[in-house]
Amino acid sequence: MVFWEIWQRLRNIRTGRPVVQSAFEPLRHLAACNGHPIDGASPSTYDRTWSIQSLSRDSSVRDLLLMLVASMAAFVIPFQAIVNGRLGIALNNPLYAAFFSFLGGTVALSILLLVTTPGIPAWPQNAVLPWYLFIGGLFGVVFVTTVLVVTPKIGPANVLAATVVGQLFMAIIIDHFGILGVPVIPVSLPRILGCLMLLGGLLLIQSR
């Protein structure tokens, strides 16, 4: 938009046409596409357009920063897999290792809840929640127990690569059908190609 504006102003100076009339031509066209009269665009429309673009840029930067934070948080997952796997071997029972893993998480979350929540934590009033929102821990048991069993056998890199591929394949299915009320995002060719590339990466990682 900046380059368009500069080019229009230079052309208007050369041709002698009014600057404002020509400079807002693309904005009038944009307003017309949204159901407004072609001549109805004004500097306020120009300002709103810039505001939308600025918000879009801010949202993109925010998303990148959040993705960076998520990636950095994932640094602890290989260590978790190694620690849990060795604990399962030492105790000769993977369920013991999973139990102590969740026990440590429960203690840590309890401390964080008490520190970050003013007063005594209370259940929200008039909160009616579906039963399936409380079974996330069961999914965690399946994941953590499986990881601590297979990590000593195939290594953390292979385990985590396989879990990432599995998560993304299932996430695409969930998006496509809108399972559990998530926004529907249909399966597309780029998404399928991305999963196939991840599958190829998994094969490359496990090769020696």
N, C-alpha and C positions, 0 to 999 in steps of 0.2 A: 504493500500500500504506500509506503514512503517513496519508493522509486517511481510508482505511478503518479503520485502527486507532483514530484519534482519534474517529471517528464511533461506532464500536462501544463504546468506553469511555464516551462521553457517554450513549449509549442504555442501557448497563448500569447506570450510576449512577442514571439516572432510573427504570428498571424494577426495580432491586434485584437483577438477575441477577449471577452471579459474573463478574468481569471476564475472567479468563483463559479460562473456558469459551467465552465468546462471541467473544473477540478472535481466537481461533485457528480459528474456523469456516471461513473461506476456505482456511486452510492445511490443515485436515483434509480438505477437499474436494479440494484439489490433491494431497495425498498419496494419497487414494483413487483418483484418476485415474491415478496411477502404479503402482497395484497394491498399495498399502499399506492396512492397515485404516484406516477412517475415524477411529477413536479413537486411532490410533497416532501422530498428529502431536503434537509436543512443542515446547518452546522451542528445542530444537536444530534442529528442522525450520525454525522461524522464522529462526534464525541462518543456516542454510544457504541459505534463500531470499534473505535479504538479501545473502549473499556472492555468489550467482549474479547478482543484479541489479547489485551493485557491479562485478563482473567484466565484465558486459555493458556497463555505462557506460564503464569504463576501455577496453574494446576499441573502443567507438565513438569515443572521444576519440583513441585511438591511430590508428585508421584515418583520421580527419579530418586529423590532423597529418601522416601519411604522404602523404595525397593533396595536402596543401599543399606538402610537400617536392617531390613529383613535379611539381606545377604550376610551382614555382619553377625546378626543373631544366630544364623545357621552355622557359624563357625564352631559353636559348641557341640553340634550334633555328632560329628565324628568322635569327639572325646567321650560323649555320653555312650556311644555304641561300644567303644573300647572298654570303658570302665564297667559298664553293665555286663559285657561279655566275660570279662575276667572275673567279675564277682560271681557270675553264674557258675563258672568253672571251679572257683575256689569253694563255693558252697555246695557244689555238686547238685544244684537244683536251680534251673532258670526261674522258677516261680518265686523262690526266695529272693533272687536278685531283683526281679520285677517289683516285689513287695517293698524292698528297701529303697528302690528307685522312686516309687510313688510316695513312700513315707517321707523321704527327704524333700520331695516336691511339696507335699502337704505342709510340712513344717515351714518351709521357706515362704509359701503363699500365705500361711497364717500370719507370719510375722509382717509381711508386706501389707496384708489387709489391715492389721491393727495399727501399723505405722501411718498408712496413707488415708485411713478412714477416720474422720473425727468422731469421737464418742464411741459408743458400743455399736458394732455393726448390727443392723436390723434388716429384716426382710421387707422389701418394698410393699407398701399397702396396696390392696386390691390387685396384687400381681397374680394373674392367671396364666400359667405357662404350660405348653404341651409337654407331655411326659418324655417325649423323645429328646427334648433339649437337655435332659439330665444324663444321657447315656454316653456323653463324650468320653468319660473316663473309661468306659468299656472298650471303645475304639482304641484308646491309648494303651490299654492292657494288651490288646492283640498286636499292636504295632511294636511296643517296647519289648514284649516277650519274644516276638519273632526276630527282631533285630539282635537281641542279646544272644539268641541261640545260634543264628547263622553268622554273626560277625567273626567269631573265632575260626570259623571254617573257611570263609571266602574273603575275609578282610573288610575293613570299613569302607574303602573306596567302592568296591563292587556292591556292597549292601546299599550304600546311600545312592549310588547311581541307579540301582534297580528300584529303590523306593521313589526316587524323583520321577522316573518314567511311569511307574504305576500310579502315582498321585496325579500326574498330568493327564494320563489317559482317562482315569475316572473323573477328574475335574471337567474334562471336555464333555463327557457323557452327562454329568450333572448339569452343566450349562445348557446343553442342547435340549434337555427335557424339563429344565426348571425344577429339578428335584428339591424338595424341602423349601419351596418358595423362593429360590434364588432367581434373579433376572435371567430370562431366556436369552442365550447367545447361540444361535445355530452353528452347527459344525460347518466349517469352511475349508477350502483347499489349503490355504496357508496354515491353518491349525493342524490339519492332518500331516502336512509336510513337516511341520515343526516336531510333531510327535515321532515321525519316522526318523528324523535327524537325531532326536534324542535316543531313539532305539539303536541307531547306528553308533552313537557315542558310547552307549552302554556296552556294545559288542567290542568296541575298541579299548575301553577301559579294562575289561576283564581279560583281554589278550595279554600274553606274557612273552 
